[in-house]
């Protein structure tokens, strides 16, 4: 029996095993130790692409359907809704299972070993405000692993995996893992002695990098496509605001594919005819007809990363030549202020769960790509001003711990 450690993330995934007492990350694609959690259904070639290949197909304009942020669908009613894709009816259990199967077969080819079992990372809460959905998400993910071909799966909280990977770090007082991923923010408070860790408390909330992207998109990109615009009444005078739900879905990675429907196109054509300002809604119609929603999401993500380092732009030339929006670090901070505050509050709640005062936390270890955001770092620094700040690899901190723990799973 061989166990594979798998970090199935909202934005990126990775897998690893323990080799000679050290975590070994497996290259699922040559030269790549992390794989974008993305799937592309290529309608012309009748094949399914994963990871970087899926992203390349989208960028190349290949005819098909692109899906990302699959993890955020866990626990929702969408998971078990059948939909027609390439002459077969599939649900999201099937889609996620196929992605996990890609990780499994890639790892087996690289290691010349059959992995029958999986040790999977999981957020502390998939849905922080809904216990029923939270429990259903774990049920869904367990079934995904079964359909992917694993005989059994065990789960380990993602921040606890990161604590295991960083357990040998010297610390004066308890250490706090701050793991800000694509879909969740997770925290583990721990003590470390002689390389062994004791977990004091773990906590989390459903808020991560894709939420950052959505907020920035709504604030800075969606107004170019009609958000906040006015639609004249069909009968009589006056106008009403354009429906917010459409723009929230277009700004949400996991909901974009569901906008490409005949009904949505009919609705937007009607809005374009009745709009007080036609231009934004004409752009919106073009986005939906050409299925450019994910191109906008990638542009916002790139603008966010650039602005985090100083100044950036949301380049929307894929929609219209010369269309872009300037984005500064200050504007990012304003847009994400409420979310950064919620992250800081959750970190404080983790301390309260174990009776440890924030001033007694000796170190903070940042994990996850979205922990690189300056607005997050500033809020955590404010919460724990006396703590040493440490940074593990933002994209492999969790999978390192899963690889270490895979050797003792199922025992």
C-alpha positions in Angstrom: 0.0 0.0 0.0 1.5 3.4 -1.1 0.0 6.7 0.0 0.2 9.9 -2.0 0.1 13.3 -0.3 -2.2 15.6 -2.3 -2.7 19.3 -1.9 -5.9 19.9 -3.9 -6.1 23.7 -4.0 -8.5 26.2 -5.4 -5.9 27.7 -7.7 -3.0 25.2 -7.8 -2.5 21.6 -6.7 0.6 19.5 -5.9 1.5 16.1 -4.6 4.4 14.5 -2.8 5.8 11.6 -0.8 8.5 11.1 1.9 11.9 10.1 0.5 14.8 9.4 2.8 13.1 11.4 5.6 12.5 14.5 3.4 9.4 15.6 1.5 9.7 15.0 -2.2 7.4 17.0 -4.6 6.5 15.1 -7.7 6.6 16.7 -11.1 3.2 15.9 -12.6 4.3 17.9 -15.7 8.0 18.2 -16.7 9.7 20.9 -14.6 6.5 21.8 -12.8 5.9 20.9 -9.1 2.6 22.6 -8.9 -0.3 22.3 -11.4 -3.0 24.9 -11.9 -6.3 23.4 -10.7 -7.9 23.9 -14.1 -9.8 21.7 -16.6 -10.4 22.4 -20.3 -12.9 20.4 -22.4 -11.5 20.7 -26.0 -14.6 20.4 -28.2 -12.7 20.1 -31.5 -10.2 17.4 -30.4 -12.7 15.7 -28.1 -10.3 15.6 -25.2 -9.9 16.9 -21.7 -6.9 19.0 -20.7 -5.6 19.7 -17.2 -3.4 22.2 -15.5 -1.0 24.2 -17.7 -2.4 22.5 -20.8 -5.9 23.7 -19.9 -4.6 27.3 -19.4 -2.7 27.2 -22.8 -5.9 26.1 -24.6 -7.9 28.9 -23.1 -5.2 31.5 -24.1 -5.0 30.1 -27.6 -8.7 30.5 -28.1 -9.4 26.8 -28.6 -13.1 26.0 -28.9 -14.2 24.5 -25.6 -15.1 25.0 -22.0 -12.7 26.1 -19.3 -13.2 25.5 -15.6 -11.2 26.8 -12.6 -11.6 27.1 -8.8 -13.4 23.7 -8.8 -12.8 23.4 -5.1 -15.2 26.2 -4.4 -18.1 24.2 -5.8 -17.7 21.5 -3.1 -20.7 21.3 -0.8 -23.0 23.2 -3.2 -26.0 21.9 -5.2 -23.9 22.4 -8.4 -21.8 19.4 -7.5 -24.3 16.8 -8.5 -26.1 18.6 -11.3 -25.5 16.7 -14.6 -24.5 18.8 -17.6 -23.7 17.9 -21.2 -20.0 18.1 -22.1 -18.6 16.4 -25.2 -21.4 13.9 -25.8 -21.6 12.8 -22.2 -23.4 14.0 -19.1 -21.1 14.7 -16.2 -21.3 16.3 -12.8 -18.7 18.1 -10.8 -17.9 15.0 -8.9 -16.8 13.5 -12.2 -14.8 16.6 -13.2 -12.9 16.9 -10.0 -12.3 13.1 -9.9 -10.7 13.3 -13.4 -8.4 16.1 -12.2 -7.4 14.0 -9.1 -6.9 11.0 -11.4 -4.6 13.1 -13.5 -2.5 13.8 -10.4 -2.6 10.1 -9.5 -1.5 8.8 -12.9 1.2 11.5 -13.2 2.6 10.7 -9.8 2.5 6.9 -10.5 4.4 7.5 -13.8 7.0 9.6 -12.1 7.5 7.3 -9.1 7.0 4.0 -10.8 4.6 3.1 -8.0 0.9 2.5 -7.7 -0.7 4.9 -5.2 -3.7 3.2 -3.8 -4.3 5.6 -0.9 -4.3 9.4 -0.6 -3.6 11.8 2.3 -5.4 15.0 1.2 -5.2 18.4 2.6 -8.5 20.2 3.4 -9.4 23.6 4.7 -10.5 23.9 8.3 -13.9 25.0 6.9 -15.0 24.7 3.3 -18.0 26.9 4.2 -17.3 28.8 7.4 -20.9 30.1 7.9 -22.8 26.9 6.9 -22.2 23.7 8.9 -24.4 21.6 6.6 -22.6 22.7 3.5 -19.3 22.3 5.3 -20.0 18.7 6.1 -21.4 18.0 2.6 -18.2 19.4 1.0 -16.1 16.8 2.8 -18.6 14.1 1.7 -18.3 15.4 -1.9 -14.5 15.5 -1.8 -14.3 12.0 -0.4 -16.4 10.7 -3.3 -14.2 12.5 -5.8 -11.2 10.6 -4.5 -13.1 7.3 -4.7 -14.1 8.0 -8.3 -10.5 9.0 -9.1 -9.4 5.4 -8.2 -8.1 5.7 -4.7 -9.1 2.8 -2.4 -9.2 5.2 0.6 -8.5 8.8 1.6 -7.6 10.5 4.9 -7.7 14.2 5.4 -5.3 16.6 7.2 -6.1 20.3 7.9 -4.0 22.4 5.5 -2.5 24.7 8.1 -1.6 21.7 10.3 0.2 20.2 7.3 2.1 23.5 6.9 2.9 23.4 10.7 4.3 20.0 10.3 6.5 21.1 7.4 7.7 24.1 9.4 7.8 22.3 12.8 11.5 22.5 13.2 11.6 26.3 13.0 12.9 27.8 16.2 10.2 29.9 17.9 10.0 31.9 21.1 6.5 31.1 22.2 3.7 29.5 20.1 3.8 29.7 16.3 0.9 30.7 14.0 0.5 29.3 10.5 -1.4 31.8 8.3 -2.4 29.9 5.1 -4.2 32.1 2.6 -5.1 30.1 -0.4 -7.3 30.6 -3.4 -10.5 29.8 -1.7 -10.0 29.8 2.1 -8.0 31.3 4.9 -6.8 28.8 7.5 -4.9 29.2 10.7 -3.1 26.8 13.1 -1.5 27.8 16.4 1.2 25.3 17.5 4.2 24.8 19.7 7.4 23.2 18.4 9.9 21.3 20.4 12.8 19.3 18.9 11.1 19.3 15.5 7.8 17.9 16.9 4.7 20.0 16.9 1.7 20.2 19.2 -1.4 21.8 17.6 -3.1 24.1 20.0 -6.0 25.2 17.8 -7.1 25.4 14.1 -9.6 27.8 12.6 -10.5 29.0 9.1 -13.0 30.9 6.9 -14.2 30.7 3.3 -12.2 33.7 2.0 -9.1 33.6 -0.2 -7.5 34.8 -3.4 -10.5 34.2 -5.6 -12.5 36.4 -3.3 -9.8 39.1 -3.7 -10.1 38.8 -7.5 -13.9 39.1 -7.3 -13.8 42.2 -5.2 -11.2 43.9 -7.4 -13.1 42.9 -10.5 -16.4 44.3 -9.2 -14.7 47.5 -8.1 -12.4 48.2 -11.1 -13.3 46.0 -14.1 -17.1 45.3 -14.1 -18.1 49.0 -14.4 -16.6 48.8 -17.9 -19.2 46.1 -18.7 -22.3 47.8 -17.3 -22.0 47.3 -13.5 -23.7 50.2 -11.9 -25.3 51.2 -15.2 -29.0 52.1 -15.7 -31.5 50.2 -17.8 -34.5 52.1 -19.1 -37.9 50.7 -18.3 -39.5 48.9 -21.2 -42.8 50.6 -20.6 -42.9 54.1 -19.2 -40.3 56.5 -18.0 -37.4 56.0 -15.6 -34.6 53.5 -15.4 -33.5 50.7 -13.0 -30.0 49.6 -12.1 -28.5 46.7 -14.0 -28.8 43.4 -12.0 -25.9 42.9 -9.7 -26.0 39.1 -9.8 -24.8 38.9 -13.4 -21.7 40.9 -12.6 -21.0 39.0 -9.4 -21.1 35.7 -11.4 -18.8 37.2 -14.2 -16.3 38.2 -11.4 -16.4 34.7 -9.8 -13.9 32.1 -11.3 -16.2 29.2 -10.5 -19.4 30.7 -11.9 -18.2 32.1 -15.2 -19.0 28.9 -17.3 -22.6 29.0 -16.3 -23.1 32.4 -17.9 -22.6 31.0 -21.4 -26.3 30.2 -22.0 -28.9 31.3 -24.5 -31.0 32.8 -21.8 -28.2 35.0 -20.5 -27.4 36.2 -24.0 -31.1 37.1 -24.5 -31.1 39.0 -21.3 -27.9 41.0 -22.1 -29.1 41.8 -25.6 -32.2 43.3 -24.1 -30.1 45.3 -21.6 -27.9 46.6 -24.4 -31.0 47.8 -26.3 -32.5 49.5 -23.2 -29.3 50.8 -21.6 -28.9 54.5 -20.9 -25.2 54.0 -21.9 -25.0 51.3 -24.6 -21.2 50.9 -24.8 -20.6 48.9 -21.6 -23.4 46.5 -22.3 -22.2 46.0 -25.9 -18.8 45.0 -24.4 -20.6 42.7 -22.0 -22.5 41.0 -24.9 -19.2 40.5 -26.7 -17.6 38.9 -23.6 -20.5 36.4 -23.4 -20.7 35.6 -27.1 -16.9 35.1 -27.3 -16.7 33.4 -23.9 -14.1 35.8 -22.6 -15.1 35.7 -18.9 -12.0 33.8 -17.8 -9.8 36.1 -19.8 -11.1 39.0 -17.8 -10.5 37.0 -14.5 -6.9 36.4 -15.5 -6.4 40.0 -16.4 -7.7 41.1 -12.9 -5.5 38.5 -11.3 -2.4 39.8 -13.2 -3.3 43.3 -12.3 -3.7 42.4 -8.6 -0.2 40.8 -8.6 1.4 43.8 -10.3 -0.3 46.3 -8.1 0.7 44.4 -5.0 4.3 45.3 -6.0 3.5 48.9 -6.6 1.4 49.8 -9.6 -0.4 47.6 -12.2 -3.1 47.6 -14.8 -6.0 45.4 -15.6 -5.4 44.9 -19.3 -8.6 44.1 -21.1 -7.4 44.4 -24.7 -8.7 40.9 -25.3 -12.1 42.5 -25.2 -11.4 45.8 -26.8 -8.2 47.3 -28.1 -6.8 49.9 -25.6 -9.3 48.9 -22.8 -7.5 48.9 -19.5 -7.8 50.1 -15.9 -4.9 51.5 -13.8 -4.6 49.8 -10.4 -2.4 50.9 -7.5 -1.4 49.3 -4.3 -3.5 51.8 -2.4 -6.6 51.0 -4.4 -6.1 47.3 -3.8 -5.8 48.1 -0.1 -9.1 50.0 -0.1 -11.0 47.3 -2.1 -9.7 44.5 0.1 -9.8 46.3 3.5 -12.9 44.4 4.8 -11.5 41.0 3.7 -8.1 41.8 5.3 -9.9 42.7 8.5 -11.9 39.4 8.5 -8.6 37.5 8.1 -7.0 39.3 11.0 -10.1 38.7 13.1 -10.0 35.0 12.3 -6.3 34.8 13.3 -7.2 36.4 16.6 -10.1 33.9 17.1 -7.6 31.1 16.6 -5.5 32.4 19.5 -8.7 32.9 21.7 -9.6 29.2 21.0 -6.5 28.1 22.8 -6.3 30.9 25.4 -3.1 32.4 23.9 -2.8 36.2 23.7 -1.7 37.6 20.4 1.3 39.3 22.1 2.6 35.8 23.2 2.8 34.5 19.6 6.5 34.2 18.9 6.4 33.6 15.1 4.0 33.8 12.2 4.6 31.6 9.2 2.9 32.8 6.0 1.8 30.0 3.6 -0.3 30.1 0.4 0.0 32.4 -2.7 -2.5 35.0 -1.4 -0.5 35.4 1.8 1.9 37.5 -0.4 -0.7 40.3 -0.6 0.6 43.3 1.3 -2.9 44.1 2.7 -2.8 40.7 4.4 0.7 41.1 5.7 -0.1 44.5 7.1 -3.2 43.2 8.9 -1.4 40.3 10.5 1.5 42.5 11.5 -1.0 44.8 13.2 -2.5 41.8 15.0 0.9 40.3 16.1 3.4 43.1 16.2 5.9 41.2 18.3 6.0 38.0 16.2 8.9 37.1 13.9 7.6 36.7 10.4 8.7 33.7 8.5 7.8 32.6 5.0 7.8 29.1 3.6 7.3 28.5 -0.1 3.9 30.0 -0.6 2.8 27.2 -3.0 4.4 24.1 -1.5 4.2 24.7 2.3 1.1 22.5 2.6 2.1 19.7 0.3 5.5 19.4 2.1 3.6 18.6 5.3 1.3 16.2 3.5 4.3 14.4 2.0 5.9 14.0 5.4 2.6 12.8 6.9 1.8 10.4 4.1 4.4 7.9 5.4 2.4 7.4 8.6 -1.1 7.7 7.3 -3.5 4.7 7.5 -1.5 3.2 10.4 
